[in-house]
Amino acid sequence: MKGPSAVGRLALRLLAYTILQGTILLGYAAAAQAAGERRLGGLTLAGLLRENRWLEWAQIALLAAISAALLTWRTGPRRPLARLLAGAALVALARELDSLLEGALFEHAHSVLMAIVGLATIVVVWRDRARIAPELAAFVGRAGFYLMGFGATLLIVYAQVLGQRDLWRLLAEEDLLSEAKRFVEEGLEFMGYVLIGCGVVEERWFGSAPSEPSARP
């Protein structure tokens, strides 16, 4: 009875994640339409989508919450995995803070910060290298891995390929090109972060696969 019960709970959580993503995506589309029609006070579509604007700050806030959830994850056997994932989240956060860091510090400051965080993550995880390999192997069998993996695919593949400016020149008039491109590109990135956030929730609080002995009835 433990197996089917665990699978049923996982199915309900996946349904909840899907509903959450759909709700957020519909809200994003509705906000973009309202901004484009000047129905959000003084907020324009460009004000919603461009760097250092509302959508980017929403992404930064989401990444900060993901990083905090991973950095405060203290369960012993999975601590190396949590550190590895936290390092990846902090690298992504530094990338999203690029314009802010460059304006406050110097050009390419975010790249320097990304390199520092990446190197620190490698050093910290290397200290637990004997435990990280088996934990990564177990992680691949859990739902959190697939949620995070699909989210990373949206960020790294879909958003970058579908955000090419040369492609958008064939699809939109020049005066609409910037907003149309950013609506798709930033929307894909935002939903990628949302999906990764769902994966972090799944892995941290419900991380046992149905087949694992630790799965609760």
GROMACS elastic network, one bead per residue, 0.5 to 0.9 nm:
[ bonds ]
;  ai    aj funct       b0    kb
    1     4     6  0.57359   500
    1     5     6  0.60631   500
    1     6     6  0.85290   500
    1   217     6  0.76739   500
    2     5     6  0.52188   500
    2     6     6  0.60116   500
    2     7     6  0.85503   500
    2   210     6  0.78900   500
    2   211     6  0.89212   500
    2   215     6  0.76070   500
    2   216     6  0.72238   500
    2   217     6  0.50562   500
    3     6     6  0.52483   500
    3     7     6  0.61882   500
    3     8     6  0.86301   500
    3   210     6  0.56427   500
    3   211     6  0.65722   500
    3   215     6  0.82468   500
    3   217     6  0.81188   500
    4     8     6  0.60377   500
    4     9     6  0.86437   500
    4   210     6  0.80130   500
    5     8     6  0.50716   500
    5     9     6  0.63311   500
    5    10     6  0.86594   500
    5   210     6  0.84652   500
    5   216     6  0.89662   500
    5   217     6  0.65770   500
    6     9     6  0.51537   500
    6    10     6  0.61847   500
    6    11     6  0.86173   500
    6   209     6  0.81131   500
    6   210     6  0.52776   500
    6   211     6  0.85849   500
    6   215     6  0.69590   500
    6   216     6  0.73472   500
    6   217     6  0.67289   500
    7    10     6  0.50205   500
    7    11     6  0.61395   500
    7    12     6  0.86857   500
    7   209     6  0.86100   500
    7   210     6  0.59740   500
    8    11     6  0.50508   500
    8    12     6  0.63095   500
    8    13     6  0.87173   500
    9    12     6  0.51103   500
    9    13     6  0.62691   500
    9    14     6  0.86672   500
   10    13     6  0.50786   500
   10    14     6  0.61571   500
   10    15     6  0.85646   500
   10   143     6  0.82173   500
   10   206     6  0.85759   500
   10   209     6  0.88142   500
   10   210     6  0.81862   500
   11    14     6  0.50976   500
   11    15     6  0.61664   500
   11    16     6  0.86182   500
   12    15     6  0.50283   500
   12    16     6  0.62047   500
   12    17     6  0.86977   500
   13    17     6  0.61786   500
   13    18     6  0.85734   500
   13   202     6  0.81732   500
   14    17     6  0.50136   500
   14    18     6  0.61610   500
   14    19     6  0.86392   500
   14   143     6  0.88049   500
   15    18     6  0.50490   500
   15    19     6  0.62110   500
   15    20     6  0.85840   500
   16    19     6  0.51212   500
   16    20     6  0.61143   500
   16    21     6  0.86211   500
   17    20     6  0.50463   500
   17    21     6  0.61521   500
   17    22     6  0.85765   500
   17   195     6  0.80267   500
   17   198     6  0.63860   500
   18    21     6  0.51550   500
   18    22     6  0.61262   500
   18    23     6  0.85450   500
   19    22     6  0.50857   500
   19    23     6  0.60586   500
   19    24     6  0.86040   500
   20    23     6  0.51398   500
   20    24     6  0.62004   500
   20    25     6  0.85628   500
   20   194     6  0.89015   500
   21    24     6  0.51829   500
   21    25     6  0.60325   500
   21    26     6  0.85149   500
   21   191     6  0.72082   500
   21   194     6  0.69648   500
   21   195     6  0.73486   500
   21   198     6  0.89550   500
   22    25     6  0.51029   500
   22    26     6  0.60461   500
   22    27     6  0.84595   500
   23    26     6  0.52190   500
   23    27     6  0.61327   500
   23    28     6  0.86264   500
   24    28     6  0.61224   500
   24    29     6  0.86789   500
   24   191     6  0.81646   500
   24   194     6  0.85795   500
   25    29     6  0.62331   500
   25    30     6  0.85446   500
   25   187     6  0.79536   500
   25   190     6  0.89373   500
   25   191     6  0.72282   500
   26    29     6  0.51244   500
   26    30     6  0.60453   500
   26    31     6  0.85058   500
   27    30     6  0.50445   500
   27    31     6  0.60128   500
   27    32     6  0.85374   500
   28    31     6  0.51576   500
   28    32     6  0.61919   500
   28    33     6  0.86447   500
   28    55     6  0.88103   500
   28   187     6  0.76502   500
   29    32     6  0.51414   500
   29    33     6  0.61946   500
   29    34     6  0.85992   500
   29   183     6  0.87359   500
   29   187     6  0.86644   500
   30    33     6  0.51334   500
   30    34     6  0.60758   500
   30    35     6  0.85050   500
   31    34     6  0.50912   500
   31    35     6  0.60008   500
   31    36     6  0.84586   500
   31    40     6  0.79675   500
   31    45     6  0.87020   500
   31    48     6  0.83289   500
   32    35     6  0.51191   500
   32    36     6  0.60463   500
   32    37     6  0.85764   500
   32    44     6  0.85311   500
   32    45     6  0.60448   500
   32    48     6  0.71780   500
   32    49     6  0.82504   500
   32   183     6  0.78620   500
   33    36     6  0.50518   500
   33    37     6  0.61947   500
   33    38     6  0.85596   500
   33    39     6  0.85410   500
   33    45     6  0.78539   500
   34    37     6  0.50991   500
   34    38     6  0.60816   500
   34    40     6  0.60247   500
   34    44     6  0.85799   500
   34    45     6  0.82439   500
   35    39     6  0.57573   500
   35    40     6  0.54195   500
   35    41     6  0.81881   500
   35    42     6  0.83712   500
   35    43     6  0.58322   500
   35    46     6  0.84365   500
   35    47     6  0.83086   500
   35    48     6  0.73013   500
   36    39     6  0.76422   500
   36    40     6  0.87305   500
   36    43     6  0.85777   500
   36    44     6  0.59269   500
   36    46     6  0.83626   500
   37    40     6  0.81844   500
   37    44     6  0.80581   500
   37    45     6  0.83323   500
   38    41     6  0.66302   500
   38    42     6  0.69976   500
   38    43     6  0.68862   500
   38    44     6  0.61713   500
   38    45     6  0.81335   500
   39    42     6  0.80396   500
   39    43     6  0.79928   500
   39    44     6  0.86794   500
   40    43     6  0.54478   500
   40    44     6  0.75689   500
   41    44     6  0.83704   500
   42    47     6  0.89149   500
   43    46     6  0.81387   500
   43    47     6  0.57734   500
   43    48     6  0.67895   500
   44    48     6  0.63264   500
   44    49     6  0.88024   500
   45    48     6  0.50952   500
   45    49     6  0.62736   500
   45    50     6  0.84289   500
   45   179     6  0.70613   500
   45   183     6  0.89086   500
   46    49     6  0.52061   500
   46    50     6  0.55460   500
   46    53     6  0.83895   500
   46   178     6  0.85375   500
   46   179     6  0.63661   500
   46   182     6  0.89424   500
   47    50     6  0.60025   500
   47    51     6  0.85884   500
   47    52     6  0.87921   500
   47    53     6  0.58075   500
   47    54     6  0.70976   500
   47    55     6  0.88377   500
   48    51     6  0.87998   500
   48    53     6  0.56717   500
   48    54     6  0.50837   500
   48    55     6  0.58108   500
   48    56     6  0.83703   500
   49    52     6  0.86586   500
   49    53     6  0.63069   500
   49    54     6  0.68370   500
   49    55     6  0.56509   500
   49    56     6  0.72123   500
   49   179     6  0.72742   500
   49   182     6  0.63960   500
   49   183     6  0.66575   500
   49   186     6  0.72678   500
   49   187     6  0.89951   500
   50    53     6  0.56078   500
   50    54     6  0.80780   500
   50    55     6  0.76852   500
   50    56     6  0.74386   500
   50   179     6  0.82359   500
   50   182     6  0.73998   500
   50   186     6  0.89267   500
   51    54     6  0.84070   500
   51    55     6  0.81525   500
   51    56     6  0.61047   500
   51    57     6  0.86048   500
   51    99     6  0.73297   500
   52    55     6  0.81451   500
   52    56     6  0.59527   500
   52    57     6  0.66074   500
   52    97     6  0.85878   500
   52    99     6  0.73762   500
   52   100     6  0.73135   500
   53    56     6  0.56238   500
   53    57     6  0.62327   500
   53    58     6  0.87459   500
   54    57     6  0.52194   500
   54    58     6  0.62070   500
   54    59     6  0.87794   500
   55    59     6  0.63291   500
   55    60     6  0.86963   500
   55   186     6  0.77475   500
   55   187     6  0.86021   500
   55   190     6  0.79535   500
   56    59     6  0.50319   500
   56    60     6  0.62176   500
   56    61     6  0.86208   500
   56    96     6  0.74105   500
   56    97     6  0.88285   500
   56   186     6  0.80643   500
   56   190     6  0.84056   500
   57    61     6  0.60485   500
   57    62     6  0.84852   500
   57    96     6  0.87983   500
   58    61     6  0.51089   500
   58    62     6  0.61485   500
   58    63     6  0.86079   500
   58   190     6  0.81571   500
   59    62     6  0.50908   500
   59    63     6  0.61331   500
   59    64     6  0.85342   500
   59    93     6  0.86122   500
   59    96     6  0.77171   500
   59   189     6  0.82512   500
   59   190     6  0.59943   500
   59   193     6  0.71553   500
   59   194     6  0.86970   500
   60    63     6  0.51080   500
   60    64     6  0.60698   500
   60    65     6  0.86196   500
   60    93     6  0.63429   500
   60    96     6  0.64741   500
   60    97     6  0.74333   500
   61    64     6  0.50516   500
   61    65     6  0.62422   500
   61    66     6  0.86689   500
   62    65     6  0.51212   500
   62    66     6  0.62169   500
   62    67     6  0.86297   500
   62   190     6  0.88537   500
   62   193     6  0.71325   500
   62   194     6  0.75093   500
   62   197     6  0.76476   500
   63    67     6  0.60617   500
   63    68     6  0.84937   500
   63    89     6  0.65485   500
   63    90     6  0.76771   500
   63    92     6  0.75584   500
   63    93     6  0.59153   500
   63    96     6  0.89322   500
   63   193     6  0.70839   500
   63   194     6  0.89980   500
   63   197     6  0.80736   500
   64    67     6  0.50838   500
   64    68     6  0.60930   500
   64    69     6  0.85945   500
   64    89     6  0.81368   500
   64    90     6  0.78879   500
   64    93     6  0.70397   500
   65    68     6  0.50608   500
   65    69     6  0.61390   500
   65    70     6  0.86630   500
   65   197     6  0.83988   500
   66    69     6  0.51675   500
   66    70     6  0.63280   500
   66    71     6  0.86393   500
   66    86     6  0.78635   500
   66    89     6  0.69801   500
   66    90     6  0.89706   500
   66   193     6  0.88325   500
   66   196     6  0.82269   500
   66   197     6  0.59775   500
   66   200     6  0.70416   500
   66   201     6  0.87360   500
   67    70     6  0.51842   500
   67    71     6  0.59824   500
   67    72     6  0.85471   500
   67    85     6  0.82826   500
   67    86     6  0.53772   500
   67    87     6  0.80413   500
   67    88     6  0.87471   500
   67    89     6  0.56507   500
   67    90     6  0.62997   500
   67    93     6  0.84915   500
   68    71     6  0.50829   500
   68    72     6  0.60668   500
   68    73     6  0.85121   500
   68    86     6  0.80404   500
   69    72     6  0.54941   500
   69    73     6  0.63455   500
   69    86     6  0.83960   500
   69   200     6  0.77212   500
   69   201     6  0.82610   500
   69   204     6  0.81636   500
   70    73     6  0.51425   500
   70    74     6  0.86645   500
   70    82     6  0.55466   500
   70    83     6  0.71024   500
   70    85     6  0.69893   500
   70    86     6  0.52719   500
   70    89     6  0.86317   500
   70   200     6  0.75634   500
   70   204     6  0.78481   500
   71    74     6  0.79699   500
   71    82     6  0.70015   500
   71    83     6  0.68334   500
   71    85     6  0.89582   500
   71    86     6  0.60382   500
   71    87     6  0.89121   500
   72    82     6  0.88198   500
   73    76     6  0.88920   500
   73    78     6  0.85314   500
   73    79     6  0.70904   500
   73    82     6  0.65406   500
   73    83     6  0.86413   500
   73   204     6  0.71989   500
   74    78     6  0.80492   500
   74    79     6  0.62552   500
   74    82     6  0.83205   500
   75    78     6  0.59006   500
   75    79     6  0.59698   500
   75    82     6  0.88584   500
   75   204     6  0.88755   500
   76    79     6  0.53469   500
   76    80     6  0.85012   500
   77    80     6  0.76700   500
   77    81     6  0.86403   500
   77   131     6  0.79900   500
   77   135     6  0.78836   500
   78    81     6  0.53085   500
   78    82     6  0.62267   500
   78    83     6  0.87433   500
   78   131     6  0.85558   500
   78   132     6  0.82619   500
   78   135     6  0.67419   500
   79    83     6  0.61726   500
   79    84     6  0.86229   500
   79   128     6  0.89440   500
   79   132     6  0.88312   500
   80    83     6  0.51326   500
   80    84     6  0.62251   500
   80    85     6  0.86963   500
   80   124     6  0.82331   500
   80   125     6  0.59222   500
   80   126     6  0.89585   500
   80   127     6  0.88655   500
   80   128     6  0.61962   500
   80   129     6  0.81049   500
   80   131     6  0.70637   500
   80   132     6  0.57285   500
   80   135     6  0.79722   500
   81    84     6  0.50700   500
   81    85     6  0.61684   500
   81    86     6  0.84330   500
   81   125     6  0.81303   500
   81   131     6  0.88413   500
   81   132     6  0.63586   500
   81   135     6  0.67167   500
   81   136     6  0.69625   500
   81   139     6  0.84298   500
   82    85     6  0.51966   500
   82    86     6  0.59204   500
   82    87     6  0.84862   500
   82   204     6  0.85443   500
   83    87     6  0.60647   500
   83    88     6  0.86579   500
   83   121     6  0.71090   500
   83   124     6  0.75800   500
   83   125     6  0.68094   500
   84    87     6  0.51924   500
   84    88     6  0.64381   500
   84    89     6  0.87925   500
   84   121     6  0.63490   500
   84   122     6  0.79023   500
   84   124     6  0.83562   500
   84   125     6  0.63931   500
   84   132     6  0.88592   500
   85    88     6  0.50961   500
   85    89     6  0.62234   500
   85    90     6  0.86573   500
   85   200     6  0.88880   500
   86    89     6  0.50191   500
   86    90     6  0.61262   500
   86    91     6  0.85987   500
   86   121     6  0.83231   500
   87    90     6  0.51154   500
   87    91     6  0.62100   500
   87    92     6  0.86837   500
   87   117     6  0.65444   500
   87   118     6  0.65007   500
   87   120     6  0.80150   500
   87   121     6  0.53188   500
   87   122     6  0.85011   500
   88    91     6  0.51467   500
   88    92     6  0.63464   500
   88    93     6  0.86737   500
   88   117     6  0.84889   500
   88   118     6  0.74250   500
   88   121     6  0.80890   500
   89    92     6  0.51057   500
   89    93     6  0.61629   500
   89    94     6  0.87270   500
   90    94     6  0.61675   500
   90    95     6  0.85702   500
   90   114     6  0.78495   500
   90   117     6  0.69744   500
   90   118     6  0.84840   500
   91    94     6  0.51596   500
   91    95     6  0.63450   500
   91    96     6  0.88491   500
   91   113     6  0.78179   500
   91   115     6  0.79775   500
   91   116     6  0.89183   500
   91   117     6  0.61992   500
   91   118     6  0.65473   500
   92    95     6  0.50059   500
   92    96     6  0.63466   500
   92    97     6  0.87365   500
   92   114     6  0.78478   500
   93    96     6  0.51344   500
   93    97     6  0.62945   500
   93    98     6  0.88976   500
   93   114     6  0.86120   500
   94    97     6  0.50764   500
   94    98     6  0.65199   500
   94   101     6  0.84605   500
   94   110     6  0.55979   500
   94   111     6  0.77425   500
   94   113     6  0.64427   500
   94   114     6  0.58086   500
   94   117     6  0.86640   500
   95    98     6  0.53427   500
   95    99     6  0.89207   500
   95   110     6  0.59842   500
   95   111     6  0.72658   500
   95   113     6  0.86120   500
   95   114     6  0.69450   500
   96    99     6  0.78878   500
   96   100     6  0.86910   500
   96   110     6  0.84152   500
   97   100     6  0.53716   500
   97   101     6  0.59753   500
   97   102     6  0.84677   500
   97   110     6  0.67672   500
   98   101     6  0.53228   500
   98   102     6  0.60474   500
   98   103     6  0.84916   500
   98   107     6  0.89841   500
   98   108     6  0.74862   500
   98   109     6  0.72131   500
   98   111     6  0.78438   500
   99   102     6  0.51455   500
   99   103     6  0.59976   500
   99   104     6  0.85440   500
   99   107     6  0.88809   500
   99   108     6  0.89549   500
   99   110     6  0.80960   500
  100   103     6  0.51804   500
  100   104     6  0.61801   500
  100   105     6  0.84339   500
  100   110     6  0.87248   500
  101   104     6  0.51120   500
  101   105     6  0.56345   500
  101   106     6  0.71717   500
  101   107     6  0.81557   500
  101   108     6  0.81744   500
  101   109     6  0.59006   500
  101   110     6  0.60422   500
  102   105     6  0.51924   500
  102   108     6  0.61981   500
  102   109     6  0.54830   500
  102   110     6  0.69121   500
  103   106     6  0.66265   500
  103   107     6  0.77159   500
  104   109     6  0.89936   500
  105   108     6  0.89312   500
  105   109     6  0.65131   500
  106   109     6  0.54650   500
  106   110     6  0.88702   500
  107   110     6  0.80924   500
  107   111     6  0.89030   500
  108   111     6  0.51996   500
  108   112     6  0.66181   500
  108   113     6  0.88400   500
  109   112     6  0.51703   500
  109   113     6  0.62845   500
  109   114     6  0.86278   500
  110   114     6  0.60124   500
  110   115     6  0.85557   500
  111   115     6  0.61777   500
  111   116     6  0.86350   500
  112   115     6  0.51354   500
  112   116     6  0.62392   500
  112   117     6  0.86901   500
  113   116     6  0.50530   500
  113   117     6  0.61188   500
  113   118     6  0.84077   500
  114   117     6  0.52244   500
  114   118     6  0.59501   500
  114   119     6  0.84995   500
  115   118     6  0.50589   500
  115   119     6  0.60267   500
  115   120     6  0.84801   500
  116   119     6  0.52209   500
  116   120     6  0.60874   500
  116   121     6  0.85529   500
  117   120     6  0.50789   500
  117   121     6  0.60761   500
  117   122     6  0.86513   500
  118   121     6  0.51204   500
  118   122     6  0.63141   500
  118   123     6  0.87603   500
  119   122     6  0.51131   500
  119   123     6  0.62631   500
  119   124     6  0.86746   500
  120   123     6  0.51075   500
  120   124     6  0.61246   500
  120   125     6  0.85247   500
  121   124     6  0.51621   500
  121   125     6  0.59796   500
  121   126     6  0.82680   500
  122   125     6  0.52706   500
  122   126     6  0.58245   500
  122   127     6  0.87167   500
  123   126     6  0.51201   500
  123   127     6  0.66192   500
  124   127     6  0.55331   500
  124   128     6  0.73018   500
  125   128     6  0.53087   500
  125   129     6  0.61696   500
  125   132     6  0.73977   500
  126   130     6  0.83654   500
  126   132     6  0.84422   500
  127   130     6  0.81096   500
  128   131     6  0.55373   500
  128   132     6  0.61937   500
  129   132     6  0.51233   500
  129   133     6  0.67820   500
  130   133     6  0.66038   500
  130   134     6  0.79934   500
  131   134     6  0.59648   500
  131   135     6  0.62884   500
  131   136     6  0.87153   500
  132   135     6  0.50594   500
  132   136     6  0.59406   500
  132   137     6  0.85408   500
  133   136     6  0.51971   500
  133   137     6  0.62794   500
  133   138     6  0.87860   500
  134   138     6  0.62721   500
  134   139     6  0.85297   500
  135   138     6  0.50929   500
  135   139     6  0.59983   500
  135   140     6  0.87492   500
  136   140     6  0.63447   500
  137   140     6  0.54826   500
  137   141     6  0.72251   500
  138   141     6  0.54475   500
  138   142     6  0.70443   500
  138   209     6  0.88721   500
  139   142     6  0.53548   500
  139   143     6  0.83031   500
  139   144     6  0.76418   500
  139   145     6  0.60855   500
  139   203     6  0.84281   500
  139   207     6  0.84879   500
  139   209     6  0.89726   500
  140   143     6  0.80303   500
  140   144     6  0.83731   500
  140   145     6  0.56249   500
  140   146     6  0.76032   500
  141   144     6  0.87046   500
  141   145     6  0.73552   500
  141   146     6  0.85965   500
  141   209     6  0.69359   500
  142   145     6  0.57616   500
  142   146     6  0.73383   500
  142   202     6  0.89009   500
  142   203     6  0.75743   500
  142   207     6  0.67875   500
  142   208     6  0.68898   500
  142   209     6  0.51750   500
  142   210     6  0.85136   500
  143   146     6  0.53979   500
  143   147     6  0.64134   500
  143   148     6  0.87386   500
  143   199     6  0.73814   500
  143   202     6  0.70647   500
  143   203     6  0.73458   500
  143   207     6  0.77217   500
  143   208     6  0.87908   500
  143   209     6  0.71973   500
  144   147     6  0.51598   500
  144   148     6  0.61031   500
  144   149     6  0.83070   500
  144   196     6  0.84145   500
  144   198     6  0.76524   500
  144   200     6  0.63921   500
  144   201     6  0.77497   500
  144   202     6  0.51967   500
  144   204     6  0.84104   500
  144   206     6  0.85929   500
  144   207     6  0.70390   500
  145   148     6  0.52461   500
  145   149     6  0.58106   500
  145   150     6  0.85022   500
  145   199     6  0.66289   500
  145   200     6  0.86318   500
  145   202     6  0.89248   500
  145   203     6  0.75735   500
  146   150     6  0.59438   500
  146   151     6  0.83447   500
  146   199     6  0.74408   500
  147   150     6  0.53456   500
  147   151     6  0.62006   500
  147   152     6  0.86606   500
  147   195     6  0.59691   500
  147   196     6  0.60882   500
  147   197     6  0.84848   500
  147   198     6  0.67401   500
  147   200     6  0.83397   500
  147   202     6  0.84420   500
  148   152     6  0.60770   500
  148   153     6  0.85400   500
  148   192     6  0.83358   500
  148   193     6  0.85893   500
  148   195     6  0.62949   500
  148   197     6  0.74984   500
  148   198     6  0.75596   500
  148   200     6  0.72540   500
  149   152     6  0.50891   500
  149   153     6  0.61690   500
  149   154     6  0.87623   500
  149   195     6  0.87419   500
  149   196     6  0.74986   500
  149   199     6  0.84539   500
  150   154     6  0.63696   500
  150   155     6  0.87794   500
  150   192     6  0.74831   500
  150   195     6  0.72647   500
  150   196     6  0.77675   500
  151   154     6  0.51873   500
  151   155     6  0.64630   500
  151   156     6  0.87399   500
  151   189     6  0.84583   500
  151   191     6  0.72834   500
  151   193     6  0.62311   500
  151   194     6  0.74293   500
  151   196     6  0.50533   500
  151   197     6  0.85847   500
  151   199     6  0.84382   500
  152   155     6  0.50133   500
  152   156     6  0.59037   500
  152   157     6  0.80063   500
  152   189     6  0.88718   500
  152   192     6  0.61202   500
  152   193     6  0.77396   500
  152   195     6  0.83313   500
  152   196     6  0.70277   500
  153   156     6  0.52369   500
  153   157     6  0.53164   500
  153   158     6  0.66636   500
  153   159     6  0.85859   500
  153   192     6  0.75228   500
  154   157     6  0.57026   500
  154   159     6  0.59162   500
  154   160     6  0.85275   500
  154   188     6  0.60845   500
  154   189     6  0.65024   500
  154   191     6  0.76326   500
  154   192     6  0.51630   500
  154   193     6  0.86778   500
  155   158     6  0.63020   500
  155   159     6  0.53703   500
  155   160     6  0.71252   500
  155   185     6  0.89074   500
  155   188     6  0.66812   500
  155   190     6  0.82195   500
  155   191     6  0.84055   500
  155   192     6  0.54861   500
  155   193     6  0.77071   500
  156   159     6  0.64585   500
  156   160     6  0.61644   500
  156   161     6  0.85150   500
  156   189     6  0.84838   500
  157   160     6  0.54604   500
  157   161     6  0.59714   500
  157   162     6  0.83389   500
  158   161     6  0.53066   500
  158   162     6  0.57999   500
  158   163     6  0.80038   500
  158   185     6  0.81865   500
  158   188     6  0.71324   500
  158   189     6  0.85547   500
  159   162     6  0.53918   500
  159   163     6  0.56256   500
  159   164     6  0.87564   500
  159   184     6  0.75270   500
  159   186     6  0.73241   500
  159   187     6  0.81971   500
  159   188     6  0.53986   500
  159   189     6  0.60215   500
  159   192     6  0.88703   500
  160   163     6  0.50990   500
  160   164     6  0.66873   500
  160   185     6  0.71424   500
  160   189     6  0.89624   500
  161   164     6  0.59000   500
  161   185     6  0.88189   500
  162   165     6  0.86515   500
  162   167     6  0.77480   500
  162   168     6  0.83921   500
  162   181     6  0.81911   500
  162   184     6  0.74560   500
  162   185     6  0.66028   500
  163   166     6  0.88972   500
  163   167     6  0.78394   500
  163   168     6  0.76119   500
  163   181     6  0.59790   500
  163   182     6  0.72928   500
  163   184     6  0.70316   500
  163   186     6  0.85187   500
  164   167     6  0.54701   500
  164   168     6  0.65616   500
  164   181     6  0.79151   500
  164   185     6  0.87542   500
  165   168     6  0.50368   500
  165   169     6  0.63271   500
  165   177     6  0.81974   500
  165   178     6  0.83755   500
  165   181     6  0.71871   500
  166   169     6  0.52873   500
  166   170     6  0.72078   500
  167   170     6  0.56028   500
  167   171     6  0.69433   500
  168   172     6  0.59461   500
  168   173     6  0.86928   500
  168   177     6  0.64514   500
  168   178     6  0.85802   500
  168   180     6  0.79913   500
  168   181     6  0.63910   500
  169   172     6  0.57633   500
  169   173     6  0.70011   500
  169   174     6  0.69336   500
  169   177     6  0.66947   500
  170   173     6  0.80759   500
  171   177     6  0.80063   500
  172   175     6  0.81570   500
  172   176     6  0.61349   500
  172   177     6  0.51848   500
  172   178     6  0.88700   500
  172   180     6  0.72427   500
  172   181     6  0.85736   500
  173   176     6  0.53675   500
  173   177     6  0.57422   500
  174   178     6  0.77101   500
  175   178     6  0.73332   500
  175   179     6  0.85555   500
  176   179     6  0.57571   500
  176   180     6  0.60961   500
  176   181     6  0.85235   500
  177   180     6  0.52672   500
  177   181     6  0.59468   500
  177   182     6  0.84634   500
  178   181     6  0.52969   500
  178   182     6  0.61007   500
  178   183     6  0.84866   500
  179   182     6  0.51786   500
  179   183     6  0.59206   500
  179   184     6  0.87446   500
  180   183     6  0.51556   500
  180   184     6  0.65790   500
  180   185     6  0.86908   500
  181   184     6  0.55197   500
  181   185     6  0.60539   500
  181   186     6  0.82813   500
  182   186     6  0.53816   500
  182   187     6  0.76018   500
  183   186     6  0.56426   500
  183   187     6  0.57100   500
  183   188     6  0.84568   500
  184   187     6  0.51099   500
  184   188     6  0.61043   500
  184   189     6  0.86290   500
  185   188     6  0.53164   500
  185   189     6  0.63294   500
  185   190     6  0.86708   500
  186   190     6  0.59665   500
  186   191     6  0.85221   500
  187   190     6  0.50735   500
  187   191     6  0.61521   500
  187   192     6  0.84432   500
  188   191     6  0.52141   500
  188   192     6  0.60227   500
  188   193     6  0.87009   500
  189   193     6  0.63462   500
  189   194     6  0.86834   500
  190   193     6  0.52041   500
  190   194     6  0.62980   500
  190   195     6  0.87155   500
  191   195     6  0.60623   500
  191   196     6  0.84837   500
  192   195     6  0.51174   500
  192   196     6  0.61849   500
  192   197     6  0.85397   500
  193   197     6  0.60292   500
  193   198     6  0.86106   500
  194   198     6  0.63085   500
  194   199     6  0.86857   500
  195   198     6  0.50385   500
  195   199     6  0.62994   500
  195   200     6  0.87428   500
  196   200     6  0.62332   500
  196   201     6  0.87040   500
  197   200     6  0.50459   500
  197   201     6  0.63164   500
  197   202     6  0.85979   500
  198   201     6  0.51435   500
  198   202     6  0.61500   500
  198   203     6  0.85939   500
  199   203     6  0.59946   500
  199   204     6  0.84137   500
  200   203     6  0.51187   500
  200   204     6  0.58520   500
  200   205     6  0.82311   500
  201   204     6  0.53906   500
  201   205     6  0.58331   500
  201   206     6  0.73673   500
  201   207     6  0.85989   500
  202   205     6  0.57172   500
  202   206     6  0.50124   500
  202   207     6  0.59226   500
  203   206     6  0.55835   500
  203   208     6  0.77508   500
  204   207     6  0.56626   500
  205   208     6  0.88450   500
  206   209     6  0.82644   500
  206   215     6  0.88084   500
  207   215     6  0.86937   500
  208   211     6  0.79778   500
  208   212     6  0.60812   500
  208   213     6  0.82318   500
  208   214     6  0.63143   500
  208   215     6  0.54983   500
  208   216     6  0.85581   500
  209   212     6  0.53616   500
  209   213     6  0.86748   500
  209   214     6  0.83240   500
  209   215     6  0.66985   500
  210   213     6  0.81476   500
  210   214     6  0.85868   500
  210   215     6  0.58846   500
  210   216     6  0.87287   500
  211   214     6  0.85582   500
  211   215     6  0.72842   500
  212   215     6  0.57243   500
  213   216     6  0.82297   500
